[in-house]
């Protein structure tokens, strides 16, 4: 189960693909120490319940049985995960102390001399150590894989005590019997290590979801680009981080920029999120005509009177009198369409720029629609990123729109009328929409069992960098798989 901890947080990639990642995860030695703590705890629990079969044998006129053999103490000592090669880890433990106890009985017979006895015995294995190599990999569909090799187990001095009985008889079989117990322990511990990695861990990894819903129509692709890699300072993973349309899954035609270098190891984890991730979401929204909006008196709320052609106070008919004259007591509609994909830029700020056309119509009382004029619009929003419970959110800081008339069948449109459209209709309608989308958040590749501790957000060139410590929270009975929270439709 502990391998899920590694790969849910430490899915790092290298070398198989020349493509830049959309998301880069880096786990420092401080973060890997959490994995070591969890792994050591699980190993200890498994060893303490380890079964050791009885030792039965015959040697130099004596028959013996060692039964009811149990682990009485297992103290792991110093345990650590370190780099072995670029794509593998080495798990080592030293100064392991192991005590076992059991029952013995023997029967000695030579000529007319016979002895038999039974009692208890204890064995202490001190200064034990092990080393096992964990090879990181990826399968054909972008999930992480893992396997083990080179499990080496060594022992220090072995001390044993048989309580009662005849010492000279114990000397006839004790070494052979204890050797049998030692061989079992060595095989069992290596077997437990292998099972923790290749059975428990791989079973969890095989269930990792690498394409996660975002809204009702999209999904974010968190597949590995290549094999997880290990450097001196980090366990690093490169994820695709591209947003796909769920039905077609056609990728955007552009690629991520190279991430800025990060040499900081103060925190446990560093998650770099490229603006490519957000731009692929905007690409899919634009490509599938999701950025088409109509503003009418039915959806503008309390400002619906501003779209009237006739009014006593303030409305579009007051500012464009030719509309009021030709179409009295009617309502204006704004039909907005994006003319190019919106773009997210990340530098000293996070900004989103969009361009489109706004076609203005008037709807008469008989429900007929008449074209009036068209304006081109450029809109910009500045966002402050926030993070909470593993979800990246945005807070709208400022939004503005600039318009320019490109076509008109009703003559000249006064600048005051355009300003009225920008400030009193478009911005009040679009700003809450953008703010609402930002509040829904974007799912990050984290686990149920982990929480961010005092995360900090920093803006880099073309990327948001999350610097955080981690807290592991055991959740009994729950699968430790990647957690993503599907969000509503944008």
N, C-alpha and C positions, 0 to 999 in steps of 0.2 A: 504493500500500500504506500510505502514511503516514496517509491519511485514516482508516484503521481505528483508528489510534492515537487520533485525535481522538474518534471517535464511540464507541469502546469504553470510553473513560474519560469523555468529555465529552458525554454524551447528556442535554442539559439542556432543560427545556421551559418554555413561557410562553404564556399568553393565549388559547389555543383552548378551554380547558376551565376551568370555574369550580371543579372538584373539586380538593381538596388532594392532593398526592402522598403515596405511602407511603414513597418514598425520594427524597431530594434530594442530587444530586451537585454539588459546586462545585470547579472547578479554577481556581487562582490563576494569575497571570502566571508564577510560578515553575514551575508545572506545564506551562503552555502552552509554556514555553521548551524543554521536552523535545521536544514536537511539532515546534517550529521546528528543533531540532538534527537530528532524524530526517529531516524534510522537506528541509532543506538538503543533507544527505548524499545522499539519493536523487536530488535534482535534479542535484547535481554529477556523480554517476555516470552519469546519463542524458545530460547534456550532453557529457561526455567521449567518449561513443560515438555522438554525433550525426553523421549523414551530411550532407555538403554536396556538392551536385552540381557538376560542372565548369561553368566559365563560358567560353562560346564566343561570339565576336562579331566584328564588322567595324566599323571606324571610321576614317575619314580615311586611306584607303590601307593600312590594316594589318588583318590577320587575326590573332586571338589565341586562345589556349586556356589556361585555368588549370585544372589537373587535380590529382588526388591530394591534395585539400584535406582537412586533418585538424586536429582540435582538439589543440593542444599543451599548453595550460594553461587551466584555468578556476578562478578563485578568487572565491568568492561575495561576500566582504566582509561587511557588516552585514545580517543577515536577521532579521525579526521578524513575529509574528502579533499584530495588535491589533484592537480593536473597530472596526467600520465603521458598522453600525447595530445595532439590538437583536437582529437575527436573522442577522447576517453578520459575517464576519471579513475583514480585509485582510492579505494576505501581501505584504510589501515587502522588497526587497533593494537595497542601495546599494553603490557603489564596487566593482562587479564588474570584474574584470580578465580579459580573454580574449585568448589568443594562438592564431593559426592559422598553419599553414604549408602549402606546396604547391609544385607545379612549374608553370612557364610555358613557353610557346613562342610565337613570333610570326613573321610574315612581312610585310615592308614592301615595297611596290612602287609606284613613281611614275615614269612614263616609263621611262627606262633605269636608274633607281636602285633597287636591290634590297638588302634586308637580311633576314637571318633569324638567330634565336638561340633558345636555351633555357637554363633554369636554375631556381633555386629562389626562392621569395619568402616573406616573413613579414608578418603583419598583427597589430597590437595594437589592441584595442578597450578603452579605459580609461574609468573613471568611468561604466560602464554601470549601469542600474538597471531594475527592473521593479516593477509593482504589479498584483495580481490580486485580485478580490473573490470570496469563497467564500460562497455563500448556503446557509444551513442550513435544513432542512425535515424533514418527516415524511411517510411514505406512508400509505396507507389502513389499514394493519394495525399501525401503531405503530413501524415501523422508521425509523431516520434516513435522510434523503436529502441530497444535496449537488449543487450545480452551480456553474459559474464564469461570470463575466462581467467585462467591462472589463479585459482584459489590456493593460497599457500598458508599452511598452519604450522606454527612452531611451538615448542614447549621448553620451559625451564625445568628446574628441579621438580621431581614428583615425590611426594611424601605420603606414606600410607601407614595406617595403624589397624591391626586386628586385635580386638578386645577379647581376652580369654584365650583358651587353646594353647598349643605348644609352638613356641617360636621356631624350633628346628623343623617342624612340619610345614609351617607357613613358607619357610625359605624354599621348600621344594616346588611350590606352585604360584607363589604370590607374584613374582615378576611376570610370568606368562599371563596370568589372569588380568593383572593391571594393564599389561600391554594391549590385551584385547579390548579393555574399556577405553583406553586412550585412542585406539584406532577408530572405535565407534564414535567417540566424541569428535574426532577430527573430521570424519566423514559427515557426521550429522550437522556440525556447524557450517561446513562448506555447503551442505545441502540446503540448510536454512537460508544462508546468504543467497544462494542461487535462486531459491524459491521466492524470496522477497523481491528480487530483481525481475526474474524472467517469468514468474507466474503471477504473483500479486500485482507487481508494477506494470507488466505488459498488458495484463487484463484491463487495468484501468486505462492505460494509454490507448488501447484499441477502441475504447469508447469515447475518446476525446472528440468533441464536436469542433470541426475546423471551419465550418460554414454556418454562421450564426445569423438568424433573422434580424433585420433592422426594418421595423415597420411591417407592413403587409406585403410589400412588393420587392424589397431588396434584401440582400444578405451581405455580410462582411466576410471576406475570405481570409482566415487566419492560418492557412496552411504554411508549413515550413517551406522555405525556398531551397534549403539544403541541410546538410548534416549539422547538428549542434556542435559548437566549437568551444575549446577551452584555451584561454591565454593565462598569462601569469596573474593578471588582476581580475579577470571576469570569466564567467561562463556566459557565453553570448549566443543569442538566437536572432535570426532574421525571419520575419513573417511577411507574407505577401501584403496584407493590409489593404487589399483592394475591395471596393464595394461593387457588387454585381447585381444585375436585375435577375430576380429569382427564376423567371421563366426562360430567359435566353442565355444568361451568364456570359455575355460578351464583355470582354475587358475593355477598358478605356485605351485609346490609342497612344497615350502619353505614359511616361515612366517617372518613377520617383527620383528626386535629386539625391545626391550623396549626403548622408548625415554629417553634421559637424562632429569632430572628434570629441570624445569625452574621456578624461583621465582621472576624474574624481572617484575616489573609493570611500568617501566618508559615510555614505548611506549604504543600505543593503541592496537596493535595487534602483535601476535607472531605466525608464521606459521612454524611448523617443518615438514620437508620433509625427509622421511627415504630413505636410499639407496635402500631399498626394492622396491620403486616405479620404479627406473631406472633399477634395476635388473630384475623386471618382464617384462619390455619392452625388455631387452636383451634376456630374456628367450623365449619370443614369437618370436623374430627375429631368434634366433637359432633353435627353434623347428620347424619353418616353412621355414627353408632353405633360409632365407634372407641374411645370412652371407656367401654367396658363390660369389666369384669374379674371373674374368679372366682378366689378364693383357696381352694385345696384342698390336701389332703395331698400331691397329686401335683406341685404346682408351687411349694410353699413351701420346698422344700429341707430343710436340716437342722432347721428349726423345725417340721416336720410333726407331731411328737408334741404340740405345743402345741394342736393342733386336736382332740386325742383327748377323748372324754367320760370315759374311765377311764384313770387313770395313778397312779403312785406319787409323782411329783415335782410338776411344774408343768404344768398344762393347763387348758383352758377348763372341763372338767368339774369341776375342783376349785373354781373360782370361781363357777360356776353349778350348784349341786348338783342342781337339779331336772332338768337335762339328763342328768347322770350317772345319776340314779335312773330316769328314763323310758327312756333310750337308752344303756344300758351297752355298752362296747366298740365304740362307733361313732365316726364322725368328723364334725366340723362343717365346713361350707362357707360362705364369705362371697361373696355375689353383689353386686357393686358396679355402680351405674349413675349417671351424671351426671344431675342434674336441671336444670342450666342450663349455659350455655357458660362454661368457665373464662376468666378475664380476666388479661391481662398489664398490669401497671402499672409505669411507669418514672418515677422521680423521683430521690431520693437513693439509692435501691436499685432493683433489678429484682426484682419479685415476681410470682408467679402464684398466683391464688386459684381454688379449685374447690369446688363443692358437689355433693352427691349423696346417694343412699340406699344403705345396705348391708343387704341382707336376709340373715338368718342361718338356715341350714338344717342339719339333721342327716341324714347319709346312713347308712342301716342296712346291715347285712351283705348283705341281699338286694337292695341297690342302690336301694331306695325312698328318696324324699326327703321330709322333713317340715319345714314352715315353723315357726320358733321365734319370732323377733322381728325388728324392723326398727329401725335407727338412722339418723338424719340425720347427715351428716358435712360438716364444713367443713375443707378442707385448704389450707395455705399453704406455698409454697416461696420462699426467697430465693436469688437467683442472682448470681454474679459473671461478667459477660461477659468473654470472651477472644477474641483474633483471632490466626489463624495461617494463613499461605499463602492469604490471601484468603477464608478461611472464618471465620464468626462462631460461636464456641462459647460454652457456658455452663458454669459450675462451680457445682454445688450447694453453697450455704453452710449452709442450715438448712432443715429441713422439719418441719412439725408438723400434727397432726390433732386436731380436737375433735369429739366425738360426743355424741348425745343420743337416748335411746330414744323412739320415736314410736309404736310398736305392739308388743304382746307377747301371745302365747297361752300363755306359761308363767309368767306372773306378773312380779313385780318383778325387775329386773336390777340387781345391786349395782354401785355406782360403781367398786369395785375391778375388777370384771369388764370394765367399759368401759375403764378405764385399761390393763388387760392387753391388750385388743384394740388400743388406740391405740399403745402403746409396744412391745409384743412381737410383734405380728402385722402390723398395717397399715403402720406406718412402716418396719420393716425390709424389707417387700415393695415398697412404693411408692417409697421414696427411691432405691434403686438403679435403678429403672425410669426415674425422672425424670432421674437423673444420666446414665444411658446415652443418653437422648434428647438431652440437652444436648451430650454429647461427639460426637454425629454431626455437629453443626454445621448452619449455614444458609449456602447459597451466596450470594456477593455478586457484583454485576455488574462484574467486572474482566477483564483480558485475559491471555492466555498470556504476552505479551511484557513484562508489567509485574510488578514486585514492590513490595509495600509496604516502606518503609524506616522503621524505628522508629515504627510506628503507636502512637497513644495513643487510649484509649477514655475518653470523658467522658459522664456521665449528665446529660441535660437533661430538661426537663418533657416527658413522653410520647415521648422519643426517646433513642437511643444515637447519639452523635456520634463518628465515627472521624476523627482528624486524622493525616495521614501524608504523608511525602515519597514519591517514586516513583523507581524505577530501571527503565530500559528495557533489555531484554535481547534483542538480535536473535536470531531463531531461523530460520535459513535452511531453506527447503523446507517450513516449516509455515505454515498459514493463521493470520493474525492476526485471529481472531474472538473474540467473547466466550467466556470460559471459565467453565463452571459444572460443579460436580461433583455429579451426582445422588446423593442420599443414600438410605439404606435406609428401609424402611417404619417409621413411628413406632409 
